[in-house]
Amino acid sequence: MLAMRPDCERCGADLPPQAGGAFICSLECTFCAECADALDERCPHCGGELLDRPTRTGQTLRRHPADTVRRHKAGS
C-alpha cells in the first residue's frame, strides 16, 4: 500500500492524500506537479519515472491514513 507522503520532497508543498497533483516514483519518492515538471518527470534520487499518485479518500483514507512524516529538508 502506498505511504501517501504528505509533502513534496523538493519544495515542501503540502500534498493531501485526497487531492490530485502529487507525483511518485516506484520507490514512493513524492513531488508536487511543479517540481515533477521541473525534474522532467524523473526522480532525482533513483532516476525512476514520476507518475500521477492516485488519491485516497473516504472510508479507505480513514482505515488506511496517509503518512505524517514529512520528507522535505529545509534549505535543500
mmCIF file of the N, C-alpha and C atoms, coordinates in Angstrom:
data_MODEL
# 
_entry.id   MODEL 
# 
loop_
_atom_site.group_PDB 
_atom_site.id 
_atom_site.type_symbol 
_atom_site.label_atom_id 
_atom_site.label_alt_id 
_atom_site.label_comp_id 
_atom_site.label_asym_id 
_atom_site.label_entity_id 
_atom_site.label_seq_id 
_atom_site.pdbx_PDB_ins_code 
_atom_site.Cartn_x 
_atom_site.Cartn_y 
_atom_site.Cartn_z 
_atom_site.occupancy 
_atom_site.B_iso_or_equiv 
_atom_site.pdbx_formal_charge 
_atom_site.auth_seq_id 
_atom_site.auth_comp_id 
_atom_site.auth_asym_id 
_atom_site.auth_atom_id 
_atom_site.pdbx_PDB_model_num 
ATOM 1   N N  . MET A 1 1  ? 0.839   -1.178 0.000   1.00 0.00 ? 1  MET A N  1 
ATOM 2   C CA . MET A 1 1  ? 0.000   0.000  0.000   1.00 0.00 ? 1  MET A CA 1 
ATOM 3   C C  . MET A 1 1  ? 0.889   1.248  0.000   1.00 0.00 ? 1  MET A C  1 
ATOM 4   N N  . LEU A 1 2  ? 0.518   2.243  -0.759  1.00 0.00 ? 2  LEU A N  1 
ATOM 5   C CA . LEU A 1 2  ? 1.280   3.484  -0.828  1.00 0.00 ? 2  LEU A CA 1 
ATOM 6   C C  . LEU A 1 2  ? 1.320   4.198  0.515   1.00 0.00 ? 2  LEU A C  1 
ATOM 7   N N  . ALA A 1 3  ? 2.458   4.777  0.820   1.00 0.00 ? 3  ALA A N  1 
ATOM 8   C CA . ALA A 1 3  ? 2.613   5.520  2.070   1.00 0.00 ? 3  ALA A CA 1 
ATOM 9   C C  . ALA A 1 3  ? 1.850   6.843  2.037   1.00 0.00 ? 3  ALA A C  1 
ATOM 10  N N  . MET A 1 4  ? 1.564   7.387  0.866   1.00 0.00 ? 4  MET A N  1 
ATOM 11  C CA . MET A 1 4  ? 0.862   8.668  0.721   1.00 0.00 ? 4  MET A CA 1 
ATOM 12  C C  . MET A 1 4  ? 1.587   9.757  1.519   1.00 0.00 ? 4  MET A C  1 
ATOM 13  N N  . ARG A 1 5  ? 2.809   10.028 1.150   1.00 0.00 ? 5  ARG A N  1 
ATOM 14  C CA . ARG A 1 5  ? 3.615   11.034 1.847   1.00 0.00 ? 5  ARG A CA 1 
ATOM 15  C C  . ARG A 1 5  ? 2.952   12.403 1.771   1.00 0.00 ? 5  ARG A C  1 
ATOM 16  N N  . PRO A 1 6  ? 3.085   13.203 2.845   1.00 0.00 ? 6  PRO A N  1 
ATOM 17  C CA . PRO A 1 6  ? 2.301   14.429 2.966   1.00 0.00 ? 6  PRO A CA 1 
ATOM 18  C C  . PRO A 1 6  ? 2.878   15.671 2.290   1.00 0.00 ? 6  PRO A C  1 
ATOM 19  N N  . ASP A 1 7  ? 4.107   15.575 1.742   1.00 0.00 ? 7  ASP A N  1 
ATOM 20  C CA . ASP A 1 7  ? 4.722   16.786 1.194   1.00 0.00 ? 7  ASP A CA 1 
ATOM 21  C C  . ASP A 1 7  ? 5.637   16.470 0.025   1.00 0.00 ? 7  ASP A C  1 
ATOM 22  N N  . CYS A 1 8  ? 5.933   17.526 -0.749  1.00 0.00 ? 8  CYS A N  1 
ATOM 23  C CA . CYS A 1 8  ? 6.880   17.423 -1.852  1.00 0.00 ? 8  CYS A CA 1 
ATOM 24  C C  . CYS A 1 8  ? 8.287   17.374 -1.265  1.00 0.00 ? 8  CYS A C  1 
ATOM 25  N N  . GLU A 1 9  ? 9.060   16.398 -1.680  1.00 0.00 ? 9  GLU A N  1 
ATOM 26  C CA . GLU A 1 9  ? 10.415  16.255 -1.147  1.00 0.00 ? 9  GLU A CA 1 
ATOM 27  C C  . GLU A 1 9  ? 11.354  17.364 -1.612  1.00 0.00 ? 9  GLU A C  1 
ATOM 28  N N  . ARG A 1 10 ? 10.983  18.065 -2.677  1.00 0.00 ? 10 ARG A N  1 
ATOM 29  C CA . ARG A 1 10 ? 11.853  19.110 -3.227  1.00 0.00 ? 10 ARG A CA 1 
ATOM 30  C C  . ARG A 1 10 ? 11.524  20.499 -2.668  1.00 0.00 ? 10 ARG A C  1 
ATOM 31  N N  . CYS A 1 11 ? 10.233  20.851 -2.602  1.00 0.00 ? 11 CYS A N  1 
ATOM 32  C CA . CYS A 1 11 ? 9.883   22.214 -2.186  1.00 0.00 ? 11 CYS A CA 1 
ATOM 33  C C  . CYS A 1 11 ? 9.085   22.270 -0.878  1.00 0.00 ? 11 CYS A C  1 
ATOM 34  N N  . GLY A 1 12 ? 8.591   21.131 -0.403  1.00 0.00 ? 12 GLY A N  1 
ATOM 35  C CA . GLY A 1 12 ? 7.847   21.099 0.852   1.00 0.00 ? 12 GLY A CA 1 
ATOM 36  C C  . GLY A 1 12 ? 6.362   21.386 0.726   1.00 0.00 ? 12 GLY A C  1 
ATOM 37  N N  . ALA A 1 13 ? 5.849   21.555 -0.495  1.00 0.00 ? 13 ALA A N  1 
ATOM 38  C CA . ALA A 1 13 ? 4.416   21.829 -0.673  1.00 0.00 ? 13 ALA A CA 1 
ATOM 39  C C  . ALA A 1 13 ? 3.583   20.700 -0.075  1.00 0.00 ? 13 ALA A C  1 
ATOM 40  N N  . ASP A 1 14 ? 2.468   21.059 0.547   1.00 0.00 ? 14 ASP A N  1 
ATOM 41  C CA . ASP A 1 14 ? 1.544   20.068 1.105   1.00 0.00 ? 14 ASP A CA 1 
ATOM 42  C C  . ASP A 1 14 ? 0.895   19.271 -0.024  1.00 0.00 ? 14 ASP A C  1 
ATOM 43  N N  . LEU A 1 15 ? 0.815   17.953 0.160   1.00 0.00 ? 15 LEU A N  1 
ATOM 44  C CA . LEU A 1 15 ? 0.199   17.073 -0.832  1.00 0.00 ? 15 LEU A CA 1 
ATOM 45  C C  . LEU A 1 15 ? -0.795  16.145 -0.117  1.00 0.00 ? 15 LEU A C  1 
ATOM 46  N N  . PRO A 1 16 ? -2.004  16.656 0.158   1.00 0.00 ? 16 PRO A N  1 
ATOM 47  C CA . PRO A 1 16 ? -3.001  15.856 0.865   1.00 0.00 ? 16 PRO A CA 1 
ATOM 48  C C  . PRO A 1 16 ? -3.354  14.593 0.076   1.00 0.00 ? 16 PRO A C  1 
ATOM 49  N N  . PRO A 1 17 ? -3.635  13.487 0.773   1.00 0.00 ? 17 PRO A N  1 
ATOM 50  C CA . PRO A 1 17 ? -3.912  12.231 0.084   1.00 0.00 ? 17 PRO A CA 1 
ATOM 51  C C  . PRO A 1 17 ? -5.185  12.246 -0.753  1.00 0.00 ? 17 PRO A C  1 
ATOM 52  N N  . GLN A 1 18 ? -6.124  13.112 -0.405  1.00 0.00 ? 18 GLN A N  1 
ATOM 53  C CA . GLN A 1 18 ? -7.387  13.165 -1.124  1.00 0.00 ? 18 GLN A CA 1 
ATOM 54  C C  . GLN A 1 18 ? -7.359  14.121 -2.312  1.00 0.00 ? 18 GLN A C  1 
ATOM 55  N N  . ALA A 1 19 ? -6.228  14.782 -2.547  1.00 0.00 ? 19 ALA A N  1 
ATOM 56  C CA . ALA A 1 19 ? -6.118  15.745 -3.647  1.00 0.00 ? 19 ALA A CA 1 
ATOM 57  C C  . ALA A 1 19 ? -5.155  15.243 -4.714  1.00 0.00 ? 19 ALA A C  1 
ATOM 58  N N  . GLY A 1 20 ? -5.418  15.612 -5.943  1.00 0.00 ? 20 GLY A N  1 
ATOM 59  C CA . GLY A 1 20 ? -4.514  15.286 -7.033  1.00 0.00 ? 20 GLY A CA 1 
ATOM 60  C C  . GLY A 1 20 ? -3.293  16.199 -6.996  1.00 0.00 ? 20 GLY A C  1 
ATOM 61  N N  . GLY A 1 21 ? -2.402  16.021 -7.940  1.00 0.00 ? 21 GLY A N  1 
ATOM 62  C CA . GLY A 1 21 ? -1.260  16.915 -8.054  1.00 0.00 ? 21 GLY A CA 1 
ATOM 63  C C  . GLY A 1 21 ? 0.025   16.387 -7.463  1.00 0.00 ? 21 GLY A C  1 
ATOM 64  N N  . ALA A 1 22 ? 0.023   15.140 -6.985  1.00 0.00 ? 22 ALA A N  1 
ATOM 65  C CA . ALA A 1 22 ? 1.250   14.536 -6.454  1.00 0.00 ? 22 ALA A CA 1 
ATOM 66  C C  . ALA A 1 22 ? 1.784   13.534 -7.473  1.00 0.00 ? 22 ALA A C  1 
ATOM 67  N N  . PHE A 1 23 ? 3.092   13.436 -7.554  1.00 0.00 ? 23 PHE A N  1 
ATOM 68  C CA . PHE A 1 23 ? 3.758   12.509 -8.463  1.00 0.00 ? 23 PHE A CA 1 
ATOM 69  C C  . PHE A 1 23 ? 4.722   11.644 -7.668  1.00 0.00 ? 23 PHE A C  1 
ATOM 70  N N  . ILE A 1 24 ? 4.780   10.342 -7.993  1.00 0.00 ? 24 ILE A N  1 
ATOM 71  C CA . ILE A 1 24 ? 5.641   9.414  -7.271  1.00 0.00 ? 24 ILE A CA 1 
ATOM 72  C C  . ILE A 1 24 ? 6.440   8.551  -8.245  1.00 0.00 ? 24 ILE A C  1 
ATOM 73  N N  . CYS A 1 25 ? 7.586   8.051  -7.754  1.00 0.00 ? 25 CYS A N  1 
ATOM 74  C CA . CYS A 1 25 ? 8.345   7.049  -8.494  1.00 0.00 ? 25 CYS A CA 1 
ATOM 75  C C  . CYS A 1 25 ? 8.018   5.684  -7.894  1.00 0.00 ? 25 CYS A C  1 
ATOM 76  N N  . SER A 1 26 ? 8.645   4.628  -8.385  1.00 0.00 ? 26 SER A N  1 
ATOM 77  C CA . SER A 1 26 ? 8.346   3.283  -7.877  1.00 0.00 ? 26 SER A CA 1 
ATOM 78  C C  . SER A 1 26 ? 8.781   3.089  -6.428  1.00 0.00 ? 26 SER A C  1 
ATOM 79  N N  . LEU A 1 27 ? 9.675   3.941  -5.925  1.00 0.00 ? 27 LEU A N  1 
ATOM 80  C CA . LEU A 1 27 ? 10.106  3.873  -4.531  1.00 0.00 ? 27 LEU A CA 1 
ATOM 81  C C  . LEU A 1 27 ? 9.307   4.802  -3.629  1.00 0.00 ? 27 LEU A C  1 
ATOM 82  N N  . GLU A 1 28 ? 8.272   5.435  -4.190  1.00 0.00 ? 28 GLU A N  1 
ATOM 83  C CA . GLU A 1 28 ? 7.363   6.345  -3.494  1.00 0.00 ? 28 GLU A CA 1 
ATOM 84  C C  . GLU A 1 28 ? 7.968   7.698  -3.137  1.00 0.00 ? 28 GLU A C  1 
ATOM 85  N N  . CYS A 1 29 ? 9.093   8.056  -3.744  1.00 0.00 ? 29 CYS A N  1 
ATOM 86  C CA . CYS A 1 29 ? 9.573   9.436  -3.614  1.00 0.00 ? 29 CYS A CA 1 
ATOM 87  C C  . CYS A 1 29 ? 8.437   10.296 -4.157  1.00 0.00 ? 29 CYS A C  1 
ATOM 88  N N  . THR A 1 30 ? 8.142   11.416 -3.508  1.00 0.00 ? 30 THR A N  1 
ATOM 89  C CA . THR A 1 30 ? 6.929   12.171 -3.805  1.00 0.00 ? 30 THR A CA 1 
ATOM 90  C C  . THR A 1 30 ? 7.244   13.632 -4.097  1.00 0.00 ? 30 THR A C  1 
ATOM 91  N N  . PHE A 1 31 ? 6.642   14.153 -5.179  1.00 0.00 ? 31 PHE A N  1 
ATOM 92  C CA . PHE A 1 31 ? 6.877   15.525 -5.616  1.00 0.00 ? 31 PHE A CA 1 
ATOM 93  C C  . PHE A 1 31 ? 5.577   16.161 -6.077  1.00 0.00 ? 31 PHE A C  1 
ATOM 94  N N  . CYS A 1 32 ? 5.488   17.484 -5.951  1.00 0.00 ? 32 CYS A N  1 
ATOM 95  C CA . CYS A 1 32 ? 4.330   18.219 -6.463  1.00 0.00 ? 32 CYS A CA 1 
ATOM 96  C C  . CYS A 1 32 ? 4.433   18.293 -7.989  1.00 0.00 ? 32 CYS A C  1 
ATOM 97  N N  . ALA A 1 33 ? 3.355   18.695 -8.633  1.00 0.00 ? 33 ALA A N  1 
ATOM 98  C CA . ALA A 1 33 ? 3.325   18.767 -10.088 1.00 0.00 ? 33 ALA A CA 1 
ATOM 99  C C  . ALA A 1 33 ? 4.375   19.734 -10.625 1.00 0.00 ? 33 ALA A C  1 
ATOM 100 N N  . GLU A 1 34 ? 4.536   20.878 -9.974  1.00 0.00 ? 34 GLU A N  1 
ATOM 101 C CA . GLU A 1 34 ? 5.509   21.870 -10.440 1.00 0.00 ? 34 GLU A CA 1 
ATOM 102 C C  . GLU A 1 34 ? 6.936   21.317 -10.378 1.00 0.00 ? 34 GLU A C  1 
ATOM 103 N N  . CYS A 1 35 ? 7.271   20.663 -9.285  1.00 0.00 ? 35 CYS A N  1 
ATOM 104 C CA . CYS A 1 35 ? 8.619   20.096 -9.158  1.00 0.00 ? 35 CYS A CA 1 
ATOM 105 C C  . CYS A 1 35 ? 8.817   18.911 -10.097 1.00 0.00 ? 35 CYS A C  1 
ATOM 106 N N  . ALA A 1 36 ? 7.788   18.068 -10.252 1.00 0.00 ? 36 ALA A N  1 
ATOM 107 C CA . ALA A 1 36 ? 7.888   16.939 -11.185 1.00 0.00 ? 36 ALA A CA 1 
ATOM 108 C C  . ALA A 1 36 ? 8.167   17.452 -12.593 1.00 0.00 ? 36 ALA A C  1 
ATOM 109 N N  . ASP A 1 37 ? 7.489   18.533 -12.974 1.00 0.00 ? 37 ASP A N  1 
ATOM 110 C CA . ASP A 1 37 ? 7.712   19.132 -14.288 1.00 0.00 ? 37 ASP A CA 1 
ATOM 111 C C  . ASP A 1 37 ? 9.143   19.662 -14.399 1.00 0.00 ? 37 ASP A C  1 
ATOM 112 N N  . ALA A 1 38 ? 9.606   20.359 -13.361 1.00 0.00 ? 38 ALA A N  1 
ATOM 113 C CA . ALA A 1 38 ? 10.968  20.903 -13.368 1.00 0.00 ? 38 ALA A CA 1 
ATOM 114 C C  . ALA A 1 38 ? 12.019  19.788 -13.419 1.00 0.00 ? 38 ALA A C  1 
ATOM 115 N N  . LEU A 1 39 ? 11.677  18.622 -12.892 1.00 0.00 ? 39 LEU A N  1 
ATOM 116 C CA . LEU A 1 39 ? 12.590  17.474 -12.897 1.00 0.00 ? 39 LEU A CA 1 
ATOM 117 C C  . LEU A 1 39 ? 12.436  16.617 -14.149 1.00 0.00 ? 39 LEU A C  1 
ATOM 118 N N  . ASP A 1 40 ? 11.635  17.097 -15.101 1.00 0.00 ? 40 ASP A N  1 
ATOM 119 C CA . ASP A 1 40 ? 11.362  16.379 -16.347 1.00 0.00 ? 40 ASP A CA 1 
ATOM 120 C C  . ASP A 1 40 ? 10.792  14.986 -16.074 1.00 0.00 ? 40 ASP A C  1 
ATOM 121 N N  . GLU A 1 41 ? 9.948   14.908 -15.035 1.00 0.00 ? 41 GLU A N  1 
ATOM 122 C CA . GLU A 1 41 ? 9.282   13.677 -14.624 1.00 0.00 ? 41 GLU A CA 1 
ATOM 123 C C  . GLU A 1 41 ? 10.249  12.526 -14.331 1.00 0.00 ? 41 GLU A C  1 
ATOM 124 N N  . ARG A 1 42 ? 11.427  12.855 -13.794 1.00 0.00 ? 42 ARG A N  1 
ATOM 125 C CA . ARG A 1 42 ? 12.414  11.853 -13.373 1.00 0.00 ? 42 ARG A CA 1 
ATOM 126 C C  . ARG A 1 42 ? 12.770  12.086 -11.915 1.00 0.00 ? 42 ARG A C  1 
ATOM 127 N N  . CYS A 1 43 ? 12.770  11.031 -11.121 1.00 0.00 ? 43 CYS A N  1 
ATOM 128 C CA . CYS A 1 43 ? 13.124  11.139 -9.714  1.00 0.00 ? 43 CYS A CA 1 
ATOM 129 C C  . CYS A 1 43 ? 14.611  11.445 -9.583  1.00 0.00 ? 43 CYS A C  1 
ATOM 130 N N  . PRO A 1 44 ? 14.969  12.499 -8.839  1.00 0.00 ? 44 PRO A N  1 
ATOM 131 C CA . PRO A 1 44 ? 16.383  12.839 -8.685  1.00 0.00 ? 44 PRO A CA 1 
ATOM 132 C C  . PRO A 1 44 ? 17.136  11.853 -7.784  1.00 0.00 ? 44 PRO A C  1 
ATOM 133 N N  . HIS A 1 45 ? 16.404  11.045 -7.037  1.00 0.00 ? 45 HIS A N  1 
ATOM 134 C CA . HIS A 1 45 ? 17.046  10.091 -6.125  1.00 0.00 ? 45 HIS A CA 1 
ATOM 135 C C  . HIS A 1 45 ? 17.390  8.779  -6.816  1.00 0.00 ? 45 HIS A C  1 
ATOM 136 N N  . CYS A 1 46 ? 16.431  8.229  -7.557  1.00 0.00 ? 46 CYS A N  1 
ATOM 137 C CA . CYS A 1 46 ? 16.626  6.904  -8.152  1.00 0.00 ? 46 CYS A CA 1 
ATOM 138 C C  . CYS A 1 46 ? 16.620  6.907  -9.675  1.00 0.00 ? 46 CYS A C  1 
ATOM 139 N N  . GLY A 1 47 ? 16.250  8.038  -10.285 1.00 0.00 ? 47 GLY A N  1 
ATOM 140 C CA . GLY A 1 47 ? 16.187  8.118  -11.742 1.00 0.00 ? 47 GLY A CA 1 
ATOM 141 C C  . GLY A 1 47 ? 14.912  7.533  -12.322 1.00 0.00 ? 47 GLY A C  1 
ATOM 142 N N  . GLY A 1 48 ? 14.010  7.080  -11.451 1.00 0.00 ? 48 GLY A N  1 
ATOM 143 C CA . GLY A 1 48 ? 12.754  6.476  -11.909 1.00 0.00 ? 48 GLY A CA 1 
ATOM 144 C C  . GLY A 1 48 ? 11.781  7.496  -12.462 1.00 0.00 ? 48 GLY A C  1 
ATOM 145 N N  . GLU A 1 49 ? 10.832  7.009  -13.213 1.00 0.00 ? 49 GLU A N  1 
ATOM 146 C CA . GLU A 1 49 ? 9.793   7.835  -13.815 1.00 0.00 ? 49 GLU A CA 1 
ATOM 147 C C  . GLU A 1 49 ? 8.825   8.325  -12.743 1.00 0.00 ? 49 GLU A C  1 
ATOM 148 N N  . LEU A 1 50 ? 8.458   9.595  -12.790 1.00 0.00 ? 50 LEU A N  1 
ATOM 149 C CA . LEU A 1 50 ? 7.461   10.154 -11.870 1.00 0.00 ? 50 LEU A CA 1 
ATOM 150 C C  . LEU A 1 50 ? 6.093   10.100 -12.544 1.00 0.00 ? 50 LEU A C  1 
ATOM 151 N N  . LEU A 1 51 ? 5.146   9.467  -11.863 1.00 0.00 ? 51 LEU A N  1 
ATOM 152 C CA . LEU A 1 51 ? 3.789   9.305  -12.380 1.00 0.00 ? 51 LEU A CA 1 
ATOM 153 C C  . LEU A 1 51 ? 2.782   9.866  -11.395 1.00 0.00 ? 51 LEU A C  1 
ATOM 154 N N  . ASP A 1 52 ? 1.569   10.150 -11.885 1.00 0.00 ? 52 ASP A N  1 
ATOM 155 C CA . ASP A 1 52 ? 0.499   10.641 -11.021 1.00 0.00 ? 52 ASP A CA 1 
ATOM 156 C C  . ASP A 1 52 ? 0.271   9.674  -9.869  1.00 0.00 ? 52 ASP A C  1 
ATOM 157 N N  . ARG A 1 53 ? 0.224   10.218 -8.650  1.00 0.00 ? 53 ARG A N  1 
ATOM 158 C CA . ARG A 1 53 ? -0.121  9.398  -7.489  1.00 0.00 ? 53 ARG A CA 1 
ATOM 159 C C  . ARG A 1 53 ? -1.637  9.335  -7.391  1.00 0.00 ? 53 ARG A C  1 
ATOM 160 N N  . PRO A 1 54 ? -2.211  8.161  -7.181  1.00 0.00 ? 54 PRO A N  1 
ATOM 161 C CA . PRO A 1 54 ? -3.665  8.097  -7.005  1.00 0.00 ? 54 PRO A CA 1 
ATOM 162 C C  . PRO A 1 54 ? -4.077  8.767  -5.701  1.00 0.00 ? 54 PRO A C  1 
ATOM 163 N N  . THR A 1 55 ? -5.324  9.151  -5.622  1.00 0.00 ? 55 THR A N  1 
ATOM 164 C CA . THR A 1 55 ? -5.835  9.758  -4.393  1.00 0.00 ? 55 THR A CA 1 
ATOM 165 C C  . THR A 1 55 ? -6.381  8.670  -3.475  1.00 0.00 ? 55 THR A C  1 
ATOM 166 N N  . ARG A 1 56 ? -6.558  9.017  -2.206  1.00 0.00 ? 56 ARG A N  1 
ATOM 167 C CA . ARG A 1 56 ? -7.175  8.119  -1.223  1.00 0.00 ? 56 ARG A CA 1 
ATOM 168 C C  . ARG A 1 56 ? -8.189  8.954  -0.450  1.00 0.00 ? 56 ARG A C  1 
ATOM 169 N N  . THR A 1 57 ? -9.431  8.519  -0.446  1.00 0.00 ? 57 THR A N  1 
ATOM 170 C CA . THR A 1 57 ? -10.493 9.304  0.176   1.00 0.00 ? 57 THR A CA 1 
ATOM 171 C C  . THR A 1 57 ? -11.425 8.435  1.018   1.00 0.00 ? 57 THR A C  1 
ATOM 172 N N  . GLY A 1 58 ? -12.333 9.088  1.697   1.00 0.00 ? 58 GLY A N  1 
ATOM 173 C CA . GLY A 1 58 ? -13.425 8.440  2.402   1.00 0.00 ? 58 GLY A CA 1 
ATOM 174 C C  . GLY A 1 58 ? -13.012 7.381  3.396   1.00 0.00 ? 58 GLY A C  1 
ATOM 175 N N  . GLN A 1 59 ? -13.775 6.288  3.382   1.00 0.00 ? 59 GLN A N  1 
ATOM 176 C CA . GLN A 1 59 ? -13.558 5.192  4.317   1.00 0.00 ? 59 GLN A CA 1 
ATOM 177 C C  . GLN A 1 59 ? -12.167 4.582  4.153   1.00 0.00 ? 59 GLN A C  1 
ATOM 178 N N  . THR A 1 60 ? -11.671 4.504  2.944   1.00 0.00 ? 60 THR A N  1 
ATOM 179 C CA . THR A 1 60 ? -10.329 3.947  2.719   1.00 0.00 ? 60 THR A CA 1 
ATOM 180 C C  . THR A 1 60 ? -9.274  4.799  3.408   1.00 0.00 ? 60 THR A C  1 
ATOM 181 N N  . LEU A 1 61 ? -9.403  6.116  3.323   1.00 0.00 ? 61 LEU A N  1 
ATOM 182 C CA . LEU A 1 61 ? -8.456  7.008  3.992   1.00 0.00 ? 61 LEU A CA 1 
ATOM 183 C C  . LEU A 1 61 ? -8.560  6.871  5.509   1.00 0.00 ? 61 LEU A C  1 
ATOM 184 N N  . ARG A 1 62 ? -9.752  6.690  6.020   1.00 0.00 ? 62 ARG A N  1 
ATOM 185 C CA . ARG A 1 62 ? -9.921  6.502  7.462   1.00 0.00 ? 62 ARG A CA 1 
ATOM 186 C C  . ARG A 1 62 ? -9.302  5.184  7.927   1.00 0.00 ? 62 ARG A C  1 
ATOM 187 N N  . ARG A 1 63 ? -9.480  4.131  7.160   1.00 0.00 ? 63 ARG A N  1 
ATOM 188 C CA . ARG A 1 63 ? -8.915  2.817  7.522   1.00 0.00 ? 63 ARG A CA 1 
ATOM 189 C C  . ARG A 1 63 ? -7.402  2.756  7.308   1.00 0.00 ? 63 ARG A C  1 
ATOM 190 N N  . HIS A 1 64 ? -6.930  3.487  6.306   1.00 0.00 ? 64 HIS A N  1 
ATOM 191 C CA . HIS A 1 64 ? -5.507  3.474  5.943   1.00 0.00 ? 64 HIS A CA 1 
ATOM 192 C C  . HIS A 1 64 ? -5.026  4.917  5.823   1.00 0.00 ? 64 HIS A C  1 
ATOM 193 N N  . PRO A 1 65 ? -4.785  5.596  6.941   1.00 0.00 ? 65 PRO A N  1 
ATOM 194 C CA . PRO A 1 65 ? -4.409  7.013  6.893   1.00 0.00 ? 65 PRO A CA 1 
ATOM 195 C C  . PRO A 1 65 ? -3.072  7.236  6.185   1.00 0.00 ? 65 PRO A C  1 
ATOM 196 N N  . ALA A 1 66 ? -2.935  8.425  5.677   1.00 0.00 ? 66 ALA A N  1 
ATOM 197 C CA . ALA A 1 66 ? -1.707  8.818  4.988   1.00 0.00 ? 66 ALA A CA 1 
ATOM 198 C C  . ALA A 1 66 ? -0.556  8.945  5.984   1.00 0.00 ? 66 ALA A C  1 
ATOM 199 N N  . ASP A 1 67 ? 0.646   8.844  5.471   1.00 0.00 ? 67 ASP A N  1 
ATOM 200 C CA . ASP A 1 67 ? 1.853   9.025  6.269   1.00 0.00 ? 67 ASP A CA 1 
ATOM 201 C C  . ASP A 1 67 ? 1.881   10.460 6.803   1.00 0.00 ? 67 ASP A C  1 
ATOM 202 N N  . THR A 1 68 ? 2.474   10.676 7.954   1.00 0.00 ? 68 THR A N  1 
ATOM 203 C CA . THR A 1 68 ? 2.583   12.027 8.516   1.00 0.00 ? 68 THR A CA 1 
ATOM 204 C C  . THR A 1 68 ? 4.028   12.508 8.579   1.00 0.00 ? 68 THR A C  1 
ATOM 205 N N  . VAL A 1 69 ? 4.978   11.667 8.242   1.00 0.00 ? 69 VAL A N  1 
ATOM 206 C CA . VAL A 1 69 ? 6.394   12.044 8.274   1.00 0.00 ? 69 VAL A CA 1 
ATOM 207 C C  . VAL A 1 69 ? 6.720   12.869 7.035   1.00 0.00 ? 69 VAL A C  1 
ATOM 208 N N  . ARG A 1 70 ? 7.121   14.113 7.258   1.00 0.00 ? 70 ARG A N  1 
ATOM 209 C CA . ARG A 1 70 ? 7.469   14.993 6.156   1.00 0.00 ? 70 ARG A CA 1 
ATOM 210 C C  . ARG A 1 70 ? 8.876   14.695 5.684   1.00 0.00 ? 70 ARG A C  1 
ATOM 211 N N  . ARG A 1 71 ? 9.086   14.698 4.357   1.00 0.00 ? 71 ARG A N  1 
ATOM 212 C CA . ARG A 1 71 ? 10.368  14.325 3.771   1.00 0.00 ? 71 ARG A CA 1 
ATOM 213 C C  . ARG A 1 71 ? 11.202  15.531 3.322   1.00 0.00 ? 71 ARG A C  1 
ATOM 214 N N  . HIS A 1 72 ? 10.552  16.687 3.172   1.00 0.00 ? 72 HIS A N  1 
ATOM 215 C CA . HIS A 1 72 ? 11.283  17.885 2.718   1.00 0.00 ? 72 HIS A CA 1 
ATOM 216 C C  . HIS A 1 72 ? 12.281  18.325 3.774   1.00 0.00 ? 72 HIS A C  1 
ATOM 217 N N  . LYS A 1 73 ? 13.491  18.594 3.338   1.00 0.00 ? 73 LYS A N  1 
ATOM 218 C CA . LYS A 1 73 ? 14.530  19.106 4.229   1.00 0.00 ? 73 LYS A CA 1 
ATOM 219 C C  . LYS A 1 73 ? 14.684  20.598 3.960   1.00 0.00 ? 73 LYS A C  1 
ATOM 220 N N  . ALA A 1 74 ? 14.392  21.427 4.925   1.00 0.00 ? 74 ALA A N  1 
ATOM 221 C CA . ALA A 1 74 ? 14.503  22.888 4.762   1.00 0.00 ? 74 ALA A CA 1 
ATOM 222 C C  . ALA A 1 74 ? 15.907  23.250 4.288   1.00 0.00 ? 74 ALA A C  1 
ATOM 223 N N  . GLY A 1 75 ? 15.947  24.131 3.313   1.00 0.00 ? 75 GLY A N  1 
ATOM 224 C CA . GLY A 1 75 ? 17.227  24.602 2.784   1.00 0.00 ? 75 GLY A CA 1 
ATOM 225 C C  . GLY A 1 75 ? 17.814  23.726 1.696   1.00 0.00 ? 75 GLY A C  1 
ATOM 226 N N  . SER A 1 76 ? 17.076  22.668 1.295   1.00 0.00 ? 76 SER A N  1 
ATOM 227 C CA . SER A 1 76 ? 17.614  21.802 0.239   1.00 0.00 ? 76 SER A CA 1 
ATOM 228 C C  . SER A 1 76 ? 16.990  22.077 -1.086  1.00 0.00 ? 76 SER A C  1 
# 
